[in-house]
Amino acid sequence: MIQFLGDVYTIWYRDILRYINNRARIFSSLGQPFLWLVIFGSGMRGTFQLFGAGNFDFIQFLFPGTIGITILFTAIFSSISTVRDREVGFLKEILVAPVSRASIAIGKILGGATIASLQALLMLVFAPIVGIKLSLPLILGLIPAIFLVAFTIASFGMVLAARLRSTEGFQVVMNLVMMPLFLLSGALFPLTDIPGWMEILSRINPVSYSIDLLRQVVFLHLAVPQVVADSFKITVLGMKMGLWQDVLIVAVFAVLFSSLGTFFFSRSER
């Protein structure tokens, strides 16, 4: 067990070092969320009106969505390192050593989750710019929620990366997968009063529950009126999801994807 944890740590630490030493990647990854939050959010702020919501600020709705977008794109693209390591032969060098394949997969997932979490927390610097009041309880509440979401999406990325052999193929699949996950997540618009087919797809989308989880944490600490907060919650079988229900659903997806990712990776590297 100690050997397994040591191997996981080594793989995780390598990915974190690569992230820290690549400052261009850190700051460039903030560009897209900045555009959504500051430009798109500010532009829609004056036109967004929710029936019965009074003076509810669209930025309060969009802010947790942009955090989720940051996690989604960062965690998924961190999985590319697995495909790249396979291409350059690094994985073969590791597998020559007495290292379990499961520890490599878990280390990669944790590395991607940690990087995505750090990138999402950097998003908080934009909060004062758009009028979001940060508080210590809000930040402390977001940290575990962000990591759970990041771990889930990084695990999903591993499921895909374990089946691909080239970065070109990975990028094609990611574009086909990421855009539907992103657009059907509720990050940019409420998942209410949408067509039936879109509602079905959004309910089976793990990112929808991840965004809902982040939004409920933010709304809780921004003192958003309960009637407004409830209007944005995901409804499943006529029941609105609560905070802990979202946590449970995202945790189930995390276990499922991490198990599948580890299994597929172990089989692909034999």
Kinemage of the C-alpha trace (Angstrom):
@kinemage 1
@onewidth
@group {chain A} dominant
@subgroup {mainchain}
@vectorlist {calphas} color= white
{ca met a 1} P 0.000 0.000 0.000
{ca ile a 2} L 2.820 2.393 0.880
{ca gln a 3} L 4.508 1.576 -2.436
{ca phe a 4} L 1.233 2.217 -4.285
{ca leu a 5} L 0.724 5.615 -2.623
{ca gly a 6} L 4.351 6.533 -3.312
{ca asp a 7} L 3.906 5.732 -7.004
{ca val a 8} L 0.690 7.776 -7.129
{ca tyr a 9} L 2.472 10.709 -5.506
{ca thr a 10} L 5.373 10.538 -7.971
{ca ile a 11} L 3.060 10.661 -11.005
{ca trp a 12} L 0.968 13.426 -9.407
{ca tyr a 13} L 4.048 15.473 -8.483
{ca arg a 14} L 5.449 15.248 -12.022
{ca asp a 15} L 2.245 16.661 -13.526
{ca ile a 16} L 2.087 19.439 -10.927
{ca leu a 17} L 5.697 20.452 -11.649
{ca arg a 18} L 4.960 20.612 -15.370
{ca tyr a 19} L 1.978 22.855 -14.637
{ca ile a 20} L 3.842 25.196 -12.282
{ca asn a 21} L 6.767 25.576 -14.692
{ca asn a 22} L 4.461 26.487 -17.575
{ca arg a 23} L 3.341 30.003 -16.640
{ca ala a 24} L 2.037 30.673 -20.135
{ca arg a 25} L -0.403 27.801 -19.732
{ca ile a 26} L -1.580 29.105 -16.359
{ca phe a 27} L -2.453 32.578 -17.558
{ca ser a 28} L -3.675 31.637 -21.039
{ca ser a 29} L -6.173 29.228 -19.481
{ca leu a 30} L -7.810 32.181 -17.745
{ca gly a 31} L -8.533 33.918 -21.048
{ca gln a 32} L -11.706 32.084 -22.018
{ca pro a 33} L -13.364 32.249 -18.555
{ca phe a 34} L -12.444 35.937 -18.415
{ca leu a 35} L -14.271 36.530 -21.703
{ca trp a 36} L -17.363 34.676 -20.524
{ca leu a 37} L -17.489 36.318 -17.114
{ca val a 38} L -16.363 39.892 -17.753
{ca ile a 39} L -17.428 40.519 -21.353
{ca phe a 40} L -20.371 38.153 -21.871
{ca gly a 41} L -21.563 38.542 -18.288
{ca ser a 42} L -21.318 42.312 -18.292
{ca gly a 43} L -23.042 42.491 -21.671
{ca met a 44} L -25.939 40.269 -20.563
{ca arg a 45} L -26.227 41.851 -17.132
{ca gly a 46} L -28.537 44.607 -18.325
{ca thr a 47} L -30.782 42.376 -20.440
{ca phe a 48} L -31.076 39.248 -18.286
{ca gln a 49} L -34.366 39.159 -16.410
{ca leu a 50} L -35.770 36.234 -14.501
{ca phe a 51} L -39.522 36.295 -14.009
{ca gly a 52} L -40.230 37.047 -10.365
{ca ala a 53} L -36.547 37.424 -9.501
{ca gly a 54} L -36.585 41.162 -8.951
{ca asn a 55} L -33.136 42.693 -9.285
{ca phe a 56} L -31.263 39.406 -9.437
{ca asp a 57} L -27.811 39.948 -10.958
{ca phe a 58} L -26.924 37.740 -13.936
{ca ile a 59} L -23.276 37.780 -12.832
{ca gln a 60} L -24.245 35.864 -9.707
{ca phe a 61} L -25.672 33.167 -11.957
{ca leu a 62} L -22.733 33.162 -14.384
{ca phe a 63} L -19.904 33.240 -11.830
{ca pro a 64} L -20.174 29.585 -10.662
{ca gly a 65} L -20.768 28.622 -14.291
{ca thr a 66} L -17.434 30.094 -15.355
{ca ile a 67} L -15.725 28.257 -12.509
{ca gly a 68} L -17.262 25.052 -13.852
{ca ile a 69} L -16.175 25.904 -17.404
{ca thr a 70} L -12.608 26.434 -16.174
{ca ile a 71} L -12.625 23.053 -14.428
{ca leu a 72} L -14.108 21.288 -17.442
{ca phe a 73} L -11.614 22.548 -20.007
{ca thr a 74} L -8.565 22.347 -17.726
{ca ala a 75} L -9.288 18.852 -16.401
{ca ile a 76} L -10.112 17.417 -19.813
{ca phe a 77} L -7.067 18.909 -21.530
{ca ser a 78} L -4.832 17.765 -18.662
{ca ser a 79} L -5.707 14.256 -19.786
{ca ile a 80} L -3.835 14.952 -23.022
{ca ser a 81} L -0.614 14.456 -21.054
{ca thr a 82} L -1.476 10.762 -20.814
{ca val a 83} L -1.743 10.482 -24.602
{ca arg a 84} L 1.405 12.567 -25.084
{ca asp a 85} L 3.372 10.435 -22.623
{ca arg a 86} L 2.309 7.371 -24.586
{ca glu a 87} L 3.426 8.931 -27.873
{ca val a 88} L 6.900 9.887 -26.645
{ca gly a 89} L 7.445 6.545 -24.924
{ca phe a 90} L 7.428 7.840 -21.347
{ca leu a 91} L 4.731 5.392 -20.274
{ca lys a 92} L 6.766 2.467 -21.564
{ca glu a 93} L 9.719 3.614 -19.468
{ca ile a 94} L 7.515 3.786 -16.367
{ca leu a 95} L 5.958 0.387 -17.009
{ca val a 96} L 9.403 -1.217 -17.149
{ca ala a 97} L 9.744 -0.320 -13.475
{ca pro a 98} L 7.782 -2.238 -10.821
{ca val a 99} L 4.919 0.280 -10.846
{ca ser a 100} L 1.279 -0.747 -10.972
{ca arg a 101} L -0.771 0.581 -13.847
{ca ala a 102} L -3.536 1.558 -11.457
{ca ser a 103} L -1.185 3.869 -9.557
{ca ile a 104} L -0.241 5.609 -12.816
{ca ala a 105} L -3.892 6.154 -13.725
{ca ile a 106} L -4.823 7.427 -10.262
{ca gly a 107} L -1.769 9.690 -10.174
{ca lys a 108} L -2.717 11.144 -13.563
{ca ile a 109} L -6.322 11.699 -12.462
{ca leu a 110} L -5.254 13.381 -9.219
{ca gly a 111} L -2.765 15.509 -11.123
{ca gly a 112} L -5.433 16.683 -13.546
{ca ala a 113} L -7.886 17.296 -10.706
{ca thr a 114} L -5.348 19.332 -8.727
{ca ile a 115} L -4.389 21.441 -11.742
{ca ala a 116} L -8.036 22.089 -12.605
{ca ser a 117} L -8.769 23.016 -8.984
{ca leu a 118} L -5.876 25.476 -8.837
{ca gln a 119} L -6.934 27.004 -12.138
{ca ala a 120} L -10.528 27.357 -10.902
{ca leu a 121} L -9.398 29.014 -7.667
{ca leu a 122} L -7.432 31.526 -9.722
{ca met a 123} L -10.793 32.523 -11.216
{ca leu a 124} L -11.679 34.049 -7.875
{ca val a 125} L -9.442 37.035 -8.663
{ca phe a 126} L -12.084 38.118 -11.191
{ca ala a 127} L -14.849 38.129 -8.574
{ca pro a 128} L -14.276 41.690 -7.262
{ca ile a 129} L -14.037 42.992 -10.842
{ca val a 130} L -17.615 41.907 -11.591
{ca gly a 131} L -19.021 42.771 -8.183
{ca ile a 132} L -18.994 39.339 -6.495
{ca lys a 133} L -18.211 39.729 -2.803
{ca leu a 134} L -15.860 37.010 -1.677
{ca ser a 135} L -15.857 35.801 1.899
{ca leu a 136} L -13.869 33.202 3.791
{ca pro a 137} L -16.905 30.872 4.185
{ca leu a 138} L -17.549 31.099 0.433
{ca ile a 139} L -13.948 30.220 -0.428
{ca leu a 140} L -13.842 27.385 2.119
{ca gly a 141} L -17.119 26.041 0.755
{ca leu a 142} L -15.918 26.187 -2.840
{ca ile a 143} L -12.600 24.382 -2.300
{ca pro a 144} L -14.001 20.858 -1.625
{ca ala a 145} L -16.780 21.342 -4.200
{ca ile a 146} L -14.260 22.408 -6.844
{ca phe a 147} L -11.961 19.455 -6.146
{ca leu a 148} L -14.824 16.944 -6.274
{ca val a 149} L -15.966 18.327 -9.617
{ca ala a 150} L -12.379 18.457 -10.928
{ca phe a 151} L -11.713 14.855 -9.880
{ca thr a 152} L -14.896 13.701 -11.619
{ca ile a 153} L -14.104 15.438 -14.898
{ca ala a 154} L -10.412 14.438 -14.807
{ca ser a 155} L -11.549 10.826 -14.334
{ca phe a 156} L -13.834 11.165 -17.347
{ca gly a 157} L -10.876 12.519 -19.310
{ca met a 158} L -8.861 9.446 -18.322
{ca val a 159} L -11.635 7.177 -19.637
{ca leu a 160} L -11.243 8.830 -23.034
{ca ala a 161} L -7.450 9.197 -22.977
{ca ala a 162} L -6.960 5.525 -22.140
{ca arg a 163} L -8.635 4.536 -25.402
{ca leu a 164} L -6.768 6.930 -27.713
{ca arg a 165} L -3.294 6.671 -29.209
{ca ser a 166} L -2.598 10.154 -30.563
{ca thr a 167} L -3.073 13.732 -29.426
{ca glu a 168} L -4.742 14.525 -32.744
{ca gly a 169} L -7.406 11.892 -32.135
{ca phe a 170} L -7.853 13.092 -28.569
{ca gln a 171} L -8.454 16.672 -29.675
{ca val a 172} L -11.072 15.591 -32.226
{ca val a 173} L -12.930 13.504 -29.648
{ca met a 174} L -12.676 16.259 -27.059
{ca asn a 175} L -14.245 18.798 -29.404
{ca leu a 176} L -17.103 16.402 -30.108
{ca val a 177} L -17.576 15.608 -26.426
{ca met a 178} L -16.729 18.855 -24.642
{ca met a 179} L -19.048 21.198 -26.496
{ca pro a 180} L -22.228 19.178 -25.768
{ca leu a 181} L -21.144 18.718 -22.139
{ca phe a 182} L -20.482 22.447 -21.890
{ca leu a 183} L -23.596 23.727 -23.664
{ca leu a 184} L -25.947 21.313 -21.856
{ca ser a 185} L -24.490 21.964 -18.404
{ca gly a 186} L -26.437 25.094 -17.481
{ca ala a 187} L -23.244 27.099 -17.113
{ca leu a 188} L -24.453 29.939 -19.350
{ca phe a 189} L -28.234 29.670 -19.154
{ca pro a 190} L -30.778 28.068 -16.796
{ca leu a 191} L -31.886 24.517 -17.543
{ca thr a 192} L -35.541 25.517 -17.246
{ca asp a 193} L -38.201 25.778 -19.951
{ca ile a 194} L -35.971 23.990 -22.457
{ca pro a 195} L -37.088 21.489 -25.142
{ca gly a 196} L -37.759 17.948 -23.956
{ca trp a 197} L -34.842 16.371 -25.837
{ca met a 198} L -32.469 18.963 -24.405
{ca glu a 199} L -33.791 18.369 -20.903
{ca ile a 200} L -33.146 14.623 -21.202
{ca leu a 201} L -29.579 15.184 -22.382
{ca ser a 202} L -28.905 17.722 -19.640
{ca arg a 203} L -30.131 15.297 -16.968
{ca ile a 204} L -27.685 12.584 -18.022
{ca asn a 205} L -24.843 15.080 -18.307
{ca pro a 206} L -22.525 14.806 -15.257
{ca val a 207} L -21.358 18.381 -15.792
{ca ser a 208} L -24.922 19.634 -15.208
{ca tyr a 209} L -24.861 18.372 -11.626
{ca ser a 210} L -21.324 19.694 -11.179
{ca ile a 211} L -22.393 23.205 -12.225
{ca asp a 212} L -25.506 22.941 -10.060
{ca leu a 213} L -23.349 21.962 -7.081
{ca leu a 214} L -21.008 24.921 -7.547
{ca arg a 215} L -23.926 27.291 -8.075
{ca gln a 216} L -25.696 26.159 -4.907
{ca val a 217} L -22.514 26.667 -2.871
{ca val a 218} L -22.073 30.180 -4.280
{ca phe a 219} L -25.745 31.116 -3.853
{ca leu a 220} L -25.680 29.895 -0.268
{ca his a 221} L -22.913 32.338 0.659
{ca leu a 222} L -24.126 35.232 -1.486
{ca ala a 223} L -27.463 35.198 0.318
{ca val a 224} L -29.432 34.815 -2.927
{ca pro a 225} L -33.173 34.695 -2.152
{ca gln a 226} L -34.354 31.105 -1.769
{ca val a 227} L -37.079 31.464 -4.392
{ca val a 228} L -34.475 32.572 -6.932
{ca ala a 229} L -31.980 29.848 -5.968
{ca asp a 230} L -34.697 27.187 -6.219
{ca ser a 231} L -35.691 28.369 -9.685
{ca phe a 232} L -32.243 27.485 -11.031
{ca lys a 233} L -31.925 24.042 -9.448
{ca ile a 234} L -31.976 20.920 -11.604
{ca thr a 235} L -35.262 19.048 -11.434
{ca val a 236} L -35.161 15.255 -11.667
{ca leu a 237} L -38.424 13.284 -11.658
{ca gly a 238} L -40.238 16.332 -10.380
{ca met a 239} L -37.829 16.845 -7.460
{ca lys a 240} L -35.378 19.729 -7.234
{ca met a 241} L -31.844 18.696 -6.394
{ca gly a 242} L -30.484 19.945 -3.094
{ca leu a 243} L -26.834 20.631 -2.284
{ca trp a 244} L -26.111 17.228 -0.760
{ca gln a 245} L -28.006 15.423 -3.493
{ca asp a 246} L -25.731 17.091 -6.036
{ca val a 247} L -22.714 16.072 -3.955
{ca leu a 248} L -23.906 12.454 -3.923
{ca ile a 249} L -24.584 12.343 -7.669
{ca val a 250} L -21.227 13.931 -8.569
{ca ala a 251} L -19.456 11.565 -6.141
{ca val a 252} L -21.105 8.570 -7.824
{ca phe a 253} L -19.916 9.817 -11.216
{ca ala a 254} L -16.427 10.293 -9.716
{ca val a 255} L -16.266 6.687 -8.509
{ca leu a 256} L -17.674 5.380 -11.791
{ca phe a 257} L -15.333 7.339 -14.069
{ca ser a 258} L -12.208 6.793 -11.962
{ca ser a 259} L -12.885 3.041 -11.864
{ca leu a 260} L -13.491 2.884 -15.614
{ca gly a 261} L -10.494 5.110 -16.344
{ca thr a 262} L -8.190 2.935 -14.233
{ca phe a 263} L -9.563 -0.237 -15.796
{ca phe a 264} L -9.232 0.979 -19.395
{ca phe a 265} L -5.760 2.376 -18.761
{ca ser a 266} L -4.558 -0.867 -17.193
{ca arg a 267} L -5.840 -2.897 -20.148
{ca ser a 268} L -4.522 -0.487 -22.797
{ca glu a 269} L -0.956 -0.567 -21.459
{ca arg a 270} L -0.567 -4.342 -21.353
